[in-house]
Amino acid sequence: MTRIAAVQAALPPYRYPQSELTDAFAAICLPDGKGHALLRRLHENAGVSHRHLALPLEQYAVLKDFGEANDAWIATAVDLGAEAVSGALAAAGLGVEDVDLLMFTTVTGIAAPSIDARVALRLGLREDVKRVPLFGLGCVGGAAGIARVHDYLKAWPTHVAVLLSVELCSLTLQRDDASLPNLVGGALFGDGAAAVVMTGSEVPAAGPSVVATRSRLYPESERVMGWDVGSGGFRIVLGADVPDVVRKYLGGDVQAFLAMHGLTVPEIGTWVSHPGGPKVLEAVSETLELRPGALELTWRSLDAVGNLSSSSVLHVLGDTLRLDPTGMGLLLAMGPGFCSELVLLEW
């Protein structure tokens, strides 16, 4: 089995309370004053106290267009990505020369050369390092990335792989969009990065083992979550039916996956879930009939930094590793597709 040897989170230095972000969002996106009451209600009920931003707050009002925002995304993504990867390798007791594969996931910006290439060059990874950039997975990308790295390491058991996620959601801000999805997104999403070091079965390492993974793509769900891409950049698609989709599918998916490995939901001692938002987390707890407090670390992460898209579940994983749990665990996330990814862990 492959192992998760280390996780390192990275956050930009600009941290703001939710109330200050609410005021700034209202000034930029609702300058005529209409919808302010709804906006404040959404922000107050998002379960978020603080968020980190890629840029100082005052700079968002003067970003000219998608190109300028994406340039800022590239610069910040490389800085945070290099910080996360170098920190994760140090925590695992490995060096840049040990990395055989660098996988990168994002959904909040575009770059060619991709961010993984720029990070590899900055840190001095080997010239023969394999790179796999993934785009479009969104919130499920952290869990799916771990699963795909696991697939790779099963074929290359002597290798070391790094998964890097960078999501700078604030730089997708749509200043001319007063739609409900944009208001909800503006209440939930923050900026951050995380890197995960994983090792093949023949590489000595501590940390939980990845036992198995499962992917699920749900029918007729393309408009549940995603982006509409236009001249202004990424405009959020966020259906109100996300919690309903969770309730419809997730419970059966998890139960069937665990049954394949002789397990039931009550036998999972550690839950590592993506913090989609309060209604989504409530739906996850209800459909799985989780014990009280099972998602406490996820709720804390949502409160402290907001929803970081693909990086969020990796932040929760890092917080979980620091508790040094024992027994079986399940890491899960959902995202555009609409889809889910399940990763069975054992400590």
N, C-alpha and C positions, 0 to 999 in steps of 0.2 A: 504493500500500500504506500501511496505517496504521503508526505507529511507537510504540514504548514509549520515552517520553522520560525517565522517571525512576521509581524505586521507592524507597519509604521504609518501613522497618520500625519498629515501636514495641512496646516490651515494658513490662509493669508493673514497678515498682521492687523487688518482693519476690521475691528469687531464693534458691533453696534447693538443696542437694545432694540427689541421689536418695535417699541413705540416710535423711536426715531426713524426707523425704516418705513413705518407706516406714513409718517408725515412727508418723507421724501418721495415715496411712491405716489402719494396723493398729489403732490405738487407737479410731478413729471407727467403722470398718466391721466389725472383728472383735474386739469387746471381750471375748468369751469366750475368746480365745486360740486358737481352732480355725482352722486354715488359715494360720497365720503362716509356716510353713515354705514352703508353696507360694507365698504372697504374696512372700516375700523372694526366692525363686528367679525369679519372674516379673519383679520389679523389677530384679534384678541382670542379667538377660539381655535387658532392653529396649533396650539400646544408648543409654541416656540417662544423662548425668552430672548435669545440673542442669535445673531448670525455673523459670519465673517464674509467680507467682500473682497474681490480681487483688486479693487481700486478704492481710494478714498471716496466717501459718499458724494462729495460735491462734484466729482468728475463725471458722474453719470449723466448729469443734466447737459453736459457740453459735448458728449460723444456725438459725432456728426452722422455716422451711418454704420451699416453692418461691417464694412471694411475696416473702419477704425476700431470698432469693438472687437473684431476678430484678431486684429494685430495685438491688441491688449491681451486677448485670450492666449495667443501663442507665447508671448513673453512671460506671462504669469504661469502658464502651464508648464513651461520648461523649468522655471525656478522651483515651483512646488514639486514637480515630478522628480527633479534631481535630489531635492531634500528628502522626499519620501523613499526613493530607491536606496540612496546611500545610508539612510537611517535603518532601513529594514535589513540591509546586508550586514551592517555593523551589529545589529541585534542578533542576527543569526550566526555571527562569528565567521562571516564569509567576506571575500573581497570582490571587486568588480571583475577580476580575471576568472572568477568561478562561474559566472553567469553564462549559461548556454542558450537560454531563450528569454526574450523580453516581450511580453504581451501587453498591449495598451488598449484601454477602453475609455471612450468618452461619447457624449452626445451633445455637447454644448459649444463646439467650435470645430473648425476644419483647418488642416495644414498639410502641405506636401513640400518637403519631407515631413513625415508625420512626427508627432511629439516624441515617440519612442526613439526615432533616429536621432533627434536633437539631444535627448537626454543621454543616450548611449555615447554620443560624441563628447558631450560635456564631461561625463564621468569617466570616460576612457574604457568603456567595455571593449571586449575583444572584437577584432575586425570580423571574425566569423560568427558573431552572435546572431542567432535567428530572431527575427522580429515579426510579430503578428499584430498589426493595428486593427482594432475592432471599432466600428462606428454604428450607432443606431440602436444599440441594446437598451440604452437609457437606464432606468432604475434597476433593471435585472442584471446589468452588466458586471457588477462585482461578483455576484454568485455564479453567473454563467462563465466569467473569466476563470474562477477557481476550478469549475468543472472542466473547462477546455484545457487548462494547464494540467489537470489531473490526467486527462486523456493522453496528452503528449508524454507525460512522465511515465505512464504505463508502458509506452513503447521505448522510452529512453531512461531506464531505471538508474543510470549513473549520472544523470544530468541534474543541474540546478536551474530553476526557472523563476522569473519574477513577473508578477502581475502588477501593472500600474494603472490606477484610475485617477483621472483628473476631471473634475466637473466644476465649471465656473458659470453657474446658472444665472448670476446677476448680469452677465454680459450679453444675455439674450433678451434683455428688457425691451419691450415694445411700448414706446411712449404714446402711440396713437391708438392703443387697444384698451377699451373700457369693458371688454367682455368679461363674463363671470370666470371662465378658465384663466384669463390673465390675472384677474384679481386674486383668485385662489392660489395660483402659482407664485404671485408676488408675496403671498403670506407665508409660504412654506419653504421655498427653495433657497439654499445658501451655496457657498463656494468652499471647496476643499479637495483634498487628494489623499490617496493611500496607496501603499505598496505592500505586496505580500510575497514573501520568499517561500517557495515550495521545493521540496527535494524528492528525487526518485527513491525507490525502495532500497537501493544499494548505496545510498549516501547517508552516513551517520548523522542523525539530527534528532532533536527533541521536538515536542509539539504534537498536536492531534493528528491522527491519520484520517485521510479521506477514504472512506469505505466504499462509497458508491454515489452516483449522481443520477438525476432524472430531469429531462426537459419536457415542457408541455406547451404547445401552441394551441390557443383556443379559437374555435371557428367563428367567423363573421365578427371579428373584434378589432379590426384595423383602426377604427375611429375611437376606441376607448382611450388611447393615450398616444402621444407622439408630437410631431412638429408639422406644421405647414410652412414650407420654405419659400420666401418671396424676396422682393427687393430690400425689405427691411430686416432680413435675417430669419431667425427661427421664431415662429408664432406658435404658442403652445396649443396642443389639442389635449383636453383633459375632460373626459366624460364624467357626469355625475354618477354614472352606474358602476364605477370602479369597485366600491364596496359590494355591490350586488354580484359582480362577476367573481369576486373573492368568495362570497358565500356559496355561489353556485358550484364552483369547481374545486377550490383548494382543499376542503376537507377530504373529499374522496381521493384526490390525487395523493395527498400525504399519507392517508391510511393505506392505500394500495402500495405505495412505494415502501413504506415501513414493513408491510406484510411480506413483501418479497424477501426481506431480510430477517423474518421471524420476530418482528417488533410491533409494538402498538404505541399509540400516542402517549399514554401514561408512562411508558418506559423511557421516554426521551427526557433526560434530566436537564439539558441545556438547549435553549432556543435562541438562535441568532437570526433576527428578522430585520429586513429593510423597514425603516420608518416612513411608510408612505404618507402618513398623516393620521390624525386621530380617528377618523371614521374607518380608514383602512385597517388600522391596528385593532380597533374594536371588532371589526369583521373577522380578522384573523383569529383573535382570541375566542370569539363565539363559535365559529365554524369548527375549530379544533378542540373546543371545550378545554382550554388550557387552564392550569391552576393559577390562582391569583399571584401576581408578581412574576410570571414566567417571562414576560416581555419588558421587565423593568429597565434593563439596560438600553433597550430600543427607545422607550419613552424618554429616558434621560438624554440620549443622544439627540432626539428630535428637539427637546427643550433647549439644549446647550448650543447646537449649531444648525438646526433646521434639517430639511431633507437635502442631502448632497447627491441625489441621483445615484449613480453606480458606486460612488465612494462610500455611501452611508453604511451599507451592510458590512463593509470592511472596517469602518470605524467601530461598529458594534462588535465585530469579531475581535478587534484589538482590545477593546474593553473587557471582553469575555476572557481572553487569554490571561489577562492580569489577575483574574480571580482564581486561576488554576483549577478548573473544574475536573470532575472525574466522570467516567461512564460515557453514555451515548449523547450525541447532540445532533441537532438539525439546523442547518443554515438555509434560509429561504429568502427569495425576493421575487417580485413581479414587475413587469414593465411592458413597453410597447411591443405589440404583436397581435393581440395581448397575450402574454405568456408568463410562465413561472419557471423557476429553476430551483431544484432541491439538491442539497449536498449533505449526505450522511457523514457525520464525524464521530470519531472515537478517541477519547483521552486515555 
